[in-house]
Each structure stands twice: as C-alpha cells, then as structure tokens.
Amino acid sequence: MESDTHHPLDNLDLQLLHALQIDGRASFSRIAEVLGVSDRTVARRYERLRAAGKLRVTSATDSDLSGAAEWVVRMRVLPHGTDVLARALARRPDTAWVTTMSSGTEIACVFRVPDGGAVPLAALARHPQVRDVSAQQLLAQLMDGRWRGRTSALTGSQIDALRPPHEDEAAPVSPIDLDRALVPALAVDGRATYPDLARRLGWSESAVRRRLEELRRAQVLRLEVEVEPVVFGYSTQCVLWLTVAPTHLIDVARALAADNEVAFIGAMTGVHNLIVITVLRDSAALSTYLTDRISALNGIERMEATPVTSYAKRTAPRH
C-alpha cells in the first residue's frame, strides 16, 4: 500500500472524488471526458486512492424498500476492548452505522429492524463491557445532499454532465429474489462490474444490469462513497445531541443544513430529538461552532456534544 505522505491529494484527485459522489458507478471514460484527462489516468488515480484506503464505493438501500425502521442506539461502555465490540456490531447485517466516541467510552450505532420490531437491547445490555444502553427511533432525515467538504471540486456544468440518467424519474419497485444477492454484493463493492456480478450471483448480465438500474431509478439503492474527512484536511468530527422545542425543530434543522460544517441531520424520538453530525478542521473550529453558531439558534434547549473517535462502519462492513 502506498504511503499517504507520498501522494498528497491534488486537484485531479479532488475532482475524481467529487465525481464519484455524483455517480459512484460512472465509467472511467465518462469521468475522464468531463475532467479532460485520459481514461487511464482516471483509472490509475482511482486505484491508487482505493489501495491507500482513502476511497471506498459501497451502497445502501432505502429503509422503505424493506419496511425497516431505523433506531439510534447509544451505549456507554468500559474503554477496554471498545474497538472489538464496535467491530462486532459492524459485522451485524442489521447495523448501518457504528462509531466510537468520547475516546472510546461510548459507541453509537444505527440498527435497522422490521417496522414494529425490537432492537436487541437486552443482549446489548448483558454485554460485560456495556454500562448502559438507550435507543431512539430515527423518524426522518432532515438534510438533502452530502457534506460540502467533499463536493466542491467541480463546476456546475461538470456536475450536470455527471448526473446519473433518470435521476429525477423515480418509479416504485417491489422486492424480487435477485435483490437478496445483488444488494449485499453492491454493499461490498458498489463499482463491481456487471459481468462480475452476474458470475457471482448466478444471474444473467442483462438481468443484473436491468435490476440495478431499476433500483437506482426508484431511489431505493444509493451509492455511497466513503472518504475520511481527514483526507480533505478536516480532522474533527462530532455528534451533537440536541433538544429542540417542537415549534422550532424544522427551522433549526433548515438552518444547520445550510452550514458547511454539517454532514447529517436527523429527527428522532426521546429527550434529544435532533441528531447532528458535524465535520470541522480542528478542535478550535468545533469550539467556535458550538459557542458561536449553535448557541445563537432559537429553540435549542439542551445540547450534548460527543467527539467521534473512529468509525467501525459507515454504510457496509469491510471484508
């Protein structure tokens, strides 16, 4: 694996990363044409970033497709062995996001369970490392788009040229047998080729291609590009647990969604009814954001900030 220090990101790297955020399955030739470089250059840059662990293309399905409910589970844990517990949670098929926080004294994760089903809280509470555990249902995601720190390298015309076809033509679909194999395969590698997927899944290439396009058009399958913010020069991430007066909830969410520091906003049940994930340059920037920005918003009654230590899982487990 090539050392990160040997290959700092240049403008072409940033453009490639931005292009994949727009369409994670865009061909190298298509990206190359938009960026004005050769196919080979784009392929080489992609492989170098992927081999260095700076880039991973995976996928996630909309919970509406499976009828799943999402629950934010927060555990206070004994620091010894936190990473082992986080990795075990990451391997579970019913988790969608696993992070350690506060120097390993907390773990937060998102469980996806059948709507009306239960999160395995009893089993988690019995774990010898877990001091206490709580769960709140995630009711809605209140932010469109992605963290702007990784989507600022392309011009408007380049973005338009890379948008997937039929992006705004969502059509409903129902689950079929192929989905049970196709969705997990794309979670492992969102850029797996159609011939490779067909061989591995035992379906025809045309069937795989047609179904993947249907799922994407219906917007129930989302391609995700996992890139550590530190690659862009942002070393500090923090989860904010906000208690907001109900009459101000939407206004606060809209205000925060416009901030360059915010990567995710979700409404949930419980005392903390808004969860916000922030990405900042450093601890000083976090301090300024909390004291100058968050404190100035009307309707916030209580705030708890937990710095992110590491991620065990963002979308799909690593194999």
C-alpha positions in Angstrom: 0.0 0.0 0.0 1.3 3.4 -0.9 2.0 5.9 1.9 -0.4 8.8 2.2 2.5 11.2 2.6 4.0 10.1 -0.7 0.8 11.0 -2.6 -1.0 14.1 -1.2 -4.3 14.9 -2.9 -4.1 17.2 -5.8 -6.9 18.9 -7.7 -7.5 15.9 -10.0 -7.9 13.6 -7.0 -10.4 16.0 -5.5 -12.3 16.2 -8.8 -12.4 12.4 -9.1 -13.7 12.1 -5.5 -16.4 14.7 -6.2 -17.4 12.9 -9.5 -17.9 9.7 -7.7 -20.1 11.4 -5.1 -22.4 12.4 -8.0 -22.4 8.9 -9.6 -20.5 6.2 -7.9 -20.8 3.9 -10.9 -19.8 6.4 -13.5 -17.4 4.8 -16.0 -13.8 6.0 -16.0 -14.3 7.1 -19.6 -17.2 9.3 -18.7 -15.4 10.8 -15.8 -12.2 11.3 -17.9 -14.2 13.1 -20.6 -15.7 15.5 -18.1 -12.4 16.2 -16.4 -10.4 16.5 -19.6 -7.9 13.7 -19.0 -7.4 10.2 -20.2 -9.3 7.1 -19.1 -6.1 5.5 -18.0 -5.3 8.5 -15.8 -8.6 8.3 -14.0 -8.4 4.5 -13.6 -4.9 4.9 -12.1 -5.9 7.6 -9.7 -8.9 5.6 -8.6 -6.9 2.5 -7.9 -4.3 4.4 -6.0 -6.8 6.1 -3.8 -8.7 2.9 -3.1 -5.5 0.9 -2.4 -4.4 3.6 0.1 -7.7 3.3 1.9 -8.8 6.8 1.1 -11.7 5.8 -1.0 -14.4 3.1 -1.0 -17.6 2.9 -3.1 -20.4 0.9 -1.4 -24.2 1.1 -1.4 -27.2 1.3 0.9 -30.9 0.6 0.4 -33.7 2.9 1.5 -35.4 1.5 4.6 -38.8 1.9 2.8 -37.8 -0.9 0.4 -37.6 -3.4 3.2 -40.1 -1.8 5.6 -37.4 -1.3 8.2 -37.3 1.2 11.0 -34.1 2.9 12.0 -33.1 3.2 15.6 -30.2 5.2 17.0 -28.6 3.1 19.8 -26.2 4.7 22.2 -24.1 2.7 24.6 -21.8 3.9 27.4 -19.0 1.4 27.6 -15.9 0.5 29.5 -13.0 1.6 27.4 -11.1 -1.7 27.4 -12.0 -3.6 24.2 -14.3 -0.9 22.8 -12.8 -1.5 19.3 -13.6 -5.2 19.5 -17.2 -4.5 20.4 -17.6 -1.9 17.7 -16.2 -4.3 15.1 -18.6 -7.0 16.2 -21.5 -4.6 15.9 -20.3 -3.6 12.4 -20.4 -7.2 11.2 -24.1 -7.4 12.1 -26.3 -7.2 9.0 -28.9 -5.1 10.9 -26.5 -2.2 11.7 -26.0 0.6 9.3 -23.6 2.9 11.1 -21.2 2.2 14.0 -18.9 4.8 15.6 -16.9 5.0 18.8 -17.0 8.3 20.6 -15.5 10.2 23.5 -12.1 8.4 23.5 -13.8 5.0 23.4 -16.2 5.5 26.3 -19.2 5.5 24.1 -20.5 3.7 21.0 -23.3 4.9 18.8 -24.9 2.9 16.0 -28.0 2.7 13.8 -30.0 -0.5 13.8 -32.4 -1.3 11.0 -35.2 -3.6 12.2 -38.6 -4.6 10.7 -41.0 -1.8 11.4 -42.7 -2.6 14.6 -39.8 -4.9 15.6 -37.5 -4.5 18.5 -33.8 -3.6 18.8 -31.8 -6.3 20.6 -31.3 -4.1 23.7 -31.4 -6.9 26.2 -28.5 -8.7 24.6 -26.5 -5.5 24.4 -27.2 -4.6 28.0 -25.9 -8.0 29.1 -22.6 -7.5 27.4 -19.9 -7.2 30.2 -18.5 -4.1 28.6 -21.7 -2.1 28.3 -22.6 0.1 31.2 -26.0 1.3 29.9 -27.8 1.4 26.6 -30.6 3.5 25.1 -32.4 3.6 21.8 -34.5 6.2 20.0 -36.2 5.8 16.7 -34.9 7.9 13.8 -38.0 9.5 12.4 -36.7 11.4 9.4 -33.5 12.6 7.7 -33.7 16.4 7.5 -30.8 17.2 5.2 -30.7 16.8 1.5 -27.3 16.3 -0.1 -23.9 15.5 1.3 -21.2 17.2 3.3 -19.9 20.0 1.2 -16.3 19.5 2.1 -16.1 16.6 -0.4 -18.3 18.1 -3.1 -16.6 21.4 -4.0 -14.1 20.5 -6.7 -16.3 20.5 -9.8 -18.0 23.3 -11.7 -21.8 23.4 -12.2 -21.5 22.2 -15.8 -19.3 19.3 -14.8 -21.7 18.3 -12.1 -24.6 18.3 -14.6 -22.6 16.2 -17.1 -22.0 13.6 -14.5 -25.5 13.3 -13.1 -26.9 9.7 -13.5 -29.6 9.4 -16.2 -33.2 9.4 -15.0 -32.2 10.8 -11.6 -35.4 12.7 -11.2 -37.7 10.0 -12.6 -38.3 7.8 -9.6 -40.6 4.9 -10.2 -41.8 2.5 -7.4 -40.4 -1.1 -7.3 -41.2 -4.2 -5.3 -38.5 -6.5 -3.9 -37.6 -9.6 -6.1 -35.4 -12.6 -5.5 -32.4 -11.1 -7.2 -32.3 -8.2 -4.6 -31.3 -10.7 -1.8 -28.0 -11.3 -3.5 -27.5 -8.1 -5.5 -27.8 -5.6 -2.7 -25.2 -7.3 -0.4 -22.8 -7.7 -3.3 -23.0 -3.9 -4.1 -22.6 -3.1 -0.4 -19.2 -4.8 -0.6 -18.2 -3.1 -3.9 -20.5 -0.5 -5.4 -18.4 -0.4 -8.6 -18.4 -4.2 -9.2 -18.8 -4.8 -12.9 -21.9 -6.3 -14.4 -20.1 -9.4 -15.7 -18.5 -9.9 -12.3 -21.9 -9.5 -10.5 -23.5 -11.9 -13.0 -20.9 -14.6 -12.4 -21.0 -14.3 -8.6 -24.8 -14.1 -8.3 -25.7 -16.7 -10.9 -28.0 -14.4 -12.9 -27.7 -13.1 -16.4 -25.7 -9.9 -17.0 -28.8 -8.3 -18.6 -31.0 -9.1 -15.6 -28.4 -7.7 -13.2 -27.9 -4.6 -15.2 -31.7 -4.0 -15.6 -32.4 -4.6 -11.9 -29.6 -2.3 -10.7 -30.8 0.4 -13.0 -34.4 -0.1 -11.7 -33.3 0.2 -8.0 -31.3 3.3 -8.7 -34.1 4.9 -10.7 -36.5 4.2 -7.9 -34.0 5.8 -5.5 -34.1 2.8 -3.1 -30.5 1.9 -3.8 -28.0 4.7 -3.1 -24.3 4.5 -3.9 -22.1 5.8 -1.1 -18.5 7.0 -1.4 -16.7 6.5 1.9 -13.9 9.0 2.3 -12.4 10.0 5.6 -12.7 13.8 6.1 -9.1 14.0 7.2 -8.2 13.4 3.5 -9.7 16.9 2.8 -8.0 18.4 5.8 -10.8 18.0 8.4 -9.6 16.2 11.5 -12.5 16.7 13.9 -15.9 15.1 13.8 -18.6 15.4 16.5 -22.1 14.1 17.1 -24.4 16.7 18.5 -27.5 15.6 20.5 -29.9 18.5 20.6 -33.1 19.0 22.5 -35.1 21.4 20.4 -38.6 22.9 21.2 -41.0 21.2 18.7 -42.1 24.5 17.2 -38.5 25.3 16.3 -37.4 21.9 15.2 -37.7 22.4 11.4 -36.3 25.9 11.5 -33.3 24.7 13.4 -32.8 21.8 11.0 -33.0 24.0 8.0 -30.5 26.5 9.4 -28.0 23.8 10.3 -28.4 22.1 6.9 -27.1 25.2 5.3 -23.8 25.0 7.3 -20.7 23.7 5.6 -19.8 22.0 8.9 -22.8 19.7 8.9 -22.9 16.2 7.3 -26.1 14.8 8.6 -29.3 15.8 10.5 -32.0 13.5 11.7 -35.2 13.9 13.8 -35.7 11.2 16.4 -37.7 10.3 19.5 -36.6 11.0 23.0 -35.2 13.9 25.0 -32.7 14.6 22.3 -35.0 15.0 19.3 -32.3 16.1 16.8 -29.0 14.3 16.0 -26.4 16.3 14.0 -23.1 15.1 12.7 -20.5 17.8 12.2 -17.1 17.8 10.4 -14.6 20.5 11.2 -11.0 21.5 10.6 -9.9 21.0 14.2 -11.0 21.2 17.9 -10.7 25.0 17.9 -13.2 25.2 15.0 -15.5 22.9 16.8 -15.4 25.1 19.9 -16.2 28.2 17.8 -19.0 26.4 16.1 -20.6 25.3 19.3 -20.3 28.6 21.1 -21.0 31.0 18.2 -23.3 29.1 15.9 -25.3 26.5 18.0 -25.8 28.8 20.9 -27.3 31.5 18.7 -30.1 29.4 17.3 -33.6 29.9 18.8 -35.3 26.9 20.2 -32.4 24.8 21.3 -33.0 23.9 25.0 -30.1 21.5 25.6 -27.0 20.3 23.7 -24.6 17.4 24.3 -21.5 17.1 22.1 -19.6 13.8 21.7 -16.4 13.8 19.6 -16.1 10.9 17.2 -13.1 8.7 17.9 -13.4 6.4 14.9 -15.8 4.6 12.6 -16.2 0.9 12.5 -18.9 1.1 9.9 -20.3 3.8 7.8 -22.6 2.0 5.3 -21.5 -1.6 4.9 -18.9 -3.8 6.8 -15.5 -4.1 5.3 -14.5 -7.6 4.1 
